[in-house]
Amino acid sequence: MSQSDSPLATAPVNPTLPATAPQEIERKFIADPRAAAEPAKAVWHIEQGYLDDNISIHVVPRDEDDESSVERAYLTVVRAPEVDSGAQMITEVPVAFARDVQQFANPATTKTGARIRLRADAATGETEAFLTIKGEAKGAARMELETLIDAVFSREALDCAVKMKLEKTRHLIEFEGQDWELDVFKGALAGLVLAELELKSEDQAITIPSWVGQEVTEDGRYSNAALAKRAKKNEGIGDLGVFEKKGPARSRPGML
């Protein structure tokens, strides 16, 4: 597939963009379900859906003959054939985000995945929606591009266009000055609880709470995409590990 044929990269790369893609560095662990009772800074209900070749992002240049014209960018998602044979849904996205996608997320050269996440605050009911494009994980690091998008559009996409999806409640728990994200999965994945910690570097030392167990950062079965696939097949948590108590909080160096 050439760059011009790529569903995500539909305009020329901007040579003025940075050469290095934004990265997410994150470690993931199996967690004690009882950790959901820990005091939390925030709690969100999350629904997350995965898109494939039914997504495109394109930039529309400004009309040089119209002084009021501005450059704009759009996300297009195609509804699933069984819902509405090929009908498109379109929403605007930031131009800077679209340019980053052109630069870093060309599927012809980079393995990427797109997902839409709808996040509702458990206390206020306030809802936000995100479009996230991630690259293939290498250890704890992977490319990540993310932007806010329209929540109504996201609800429709989750209902009509996603290939797979999952639901979970996320608790943001501070421990030793670091914010842990505790994900309690629902539906077909009920019983699975994972803890994630975003880091500034892969060698950053961390302190592990007593409610965090074995690390699964590099176990592909625990990626959200793999879990969504498992949920779609209604396989349950099956052979996924269960929490193993590790004792009091302990320090751990960065990944080797």
N, C-alpha and C positions, 0 to 999 in steps of 0.2 A: 504494500500500500504506500503510495506516495504521500508527502505531507499535504498536498492539495486535496487528496481523497479522504483524509482523516476526519472523522466526525467531530473531533474537538478542535482541530486547528484549521480554521476556514479563512484565514487571512495571512499575509506574509508576516514572518517573524520580525519584530522590531529590534534592530541591532543595538539600540541604546539601553535595552533592559539588562539587568545584572546577569552574569554568566552562571551563577550558582542558584539552583532552585531552593526555595524555602523548605526547611526540613522540620519534621516532627521527630523528636526523640522520646520514646516512651517504653517503660518496662511494665510488664503485666504479670499478675500473680493470681492464683486461686485464693479466695478469701472466705472467712468464717461468715455464714449467713447472719449470725448474731451481731455482726458489726453494723448492721443497719440501724441498731438501737443507739449507736454512738452519736454524740452531739454533732450536728452537721451545719456548715455555713450556708448551705443551700441544698434543696432537693428538687430534682426535675423529673418529669415523666417524658420519656423519649421514644419516638417512633422513627425508625430509620429504614430507608429503602434503597435498593441498589439498582442502578441503571446500567445499560450496556451499550449497544449500538443504536439505541433510540434517543440519543442525546447529541446536540451540537451547540457550539457557542461560536458566534460570529460577530464581527465588528463592522458597523456601517459608518464609513467616513463622512465627514461633514460635507455639505454641498458648498463648493467654492463660490457659487454664484449667489448664495443666500447668506448674508452677514449674520443672521440670527441662528443659522444652522450650527449644530454641535455634533461631534463624534459620539456615537452610541454603540452599546453592545447588548446582545440578546442571547438568552438561553432558550433553546427549542427542545421540547420533549415530545416524542410521539406516543400517543396512547397505545395500549396493548391491542392487538387485532381483535381479540375476543370482547373488548370493551367498546371500541369505536374505530373500526378498520382504518388505521393509519392517520386519524385526525391529529393535528398538532396543537400543542399548548406552548405559548410564548410569554416570556417575562424578561424585563430588562435587568441586566447585571452591570456592575461597575466596569468601565473600560479598562482600568488598570488590571482587574482580575482577568478579564478576557485576554489581555496582552500576555499576562503570565502563563495562561493556559497555552497560548500559541507557542510561547518560548519553551515551556518545560513539559507539557503533557501531550505531545504528539504520539499517538499510539503506534505510529510507524517505527518509532525509535525507542519508546519507553512504555513499559507495561503499566497501565494505569487503570483505576477504577473510580467511578463516580457514584456518589450517594447523596441523597437528600435526607436531612434530619429535621424533624419537628420537635421542638423542646418546650414543654409547658412547665412553668414554675408552680410547684405544688402548693406554695403559700398564697400566691397572688393570682394564679391562673394565666398570667401573662405568657404569650406564646411567641417564640422566635423560630425562624427557619433558616437553615444553612445549606448551601451546596458545597460539598467537599470533594476534591479530586486528590487521590493518593497514588503514589507510586509503589513499586514492589519493595517490601521490607528487606533491609540488609542489616541483620542484627536488630538493634533497637531503633534504628533510624530509617526514615523513608521520606520521600518528597510529599509535601502537603500544601495544597492550595485551597483556600476556603473564603467564602463570602456569605453575607446575609442575603437572603432572597425573600420574595413575597410569601407570607404564610398561607394565604388563600390558595395561591398557585401550588405551593408545596403539598397542601392537603389533597388537592385534586390529583397531583402527580402520584402521591402515595396510594391513592385509591384506584388510579386508572392506568398507571404506566410502569411501576417498578416491577422488576423481575423477582426480587426476593425482599423480605423485610423482617425486622425483629423489633421487639418492644422490651423496654427495661426501665427501671427507676434508678436514677443516678444520685448518689449522696456525695456531696463534696465535704470531706472530712480533713481537718488540719491536724497534722501530727508532727511534732518537732520542727515546726516552721515550714513544712511542705504540705501541699494540698493533694490529698489522695482522692481519686474518683472511684467510688464503690458502686459497681453496676449489679443490680439485682434483676435478673432476667425473668421474663413473663412468658405466658403461653406455652408453646412446645418446649421451651428451654427453662421452664420453671425448675428451681432447685440449684441452678448455676449462679454463682456469685463470684465476680472477678474484681480485682483492685488494680487500678492503673495509676502510674505516676509519670508526669511529663518532666523531662530533665533538660538542662542547658547543654550537656555534653554526655557522651556515652560513658565516660570514666568518672562521672560525678558520684561521689559517695552518698549513700542514703541510709536512713535508719528505718528498719522494718518494724511496724507495729506488731503486737502479739496476735492480732486478728488477721494477719497476712501470712499465707502459707507458701507453698511451692511456686517457683517462678515458671512461667510458661511463655515468656516473651518470644522465643524462637520456635514455639510449637504451633504450626500452621492451623491446627484444629481449633485454636482459640481466637483466630482473627475474626473480626465481626462479620466479614463476608462469608467465611466458612460456617459460622454459627447461623447466619441468615439462611444459608443453603440447607443446613441441618433442620432448621425450623420449617422451611418450605416442604421438606420431605416428611415432616412430622416424626422425626427420628428420636426426639427427646434428647436428654443429655448422655444417654448410652454409656460409651466408654470414656467419657471425659472424667478427669480426676475429681476427687472430693477433697475438701479442706483437711490438711494434716497439721495439727497443732505443733507450733515450733517453740513454744515457751515465751519468755518475756521479750520485750522489744530488743532488737539487736542491730548493730551497725553492719553495713555490707558495702564493700567497695564497688566501683563501677564495673561494667562488663569487661571481661578480658578479651 
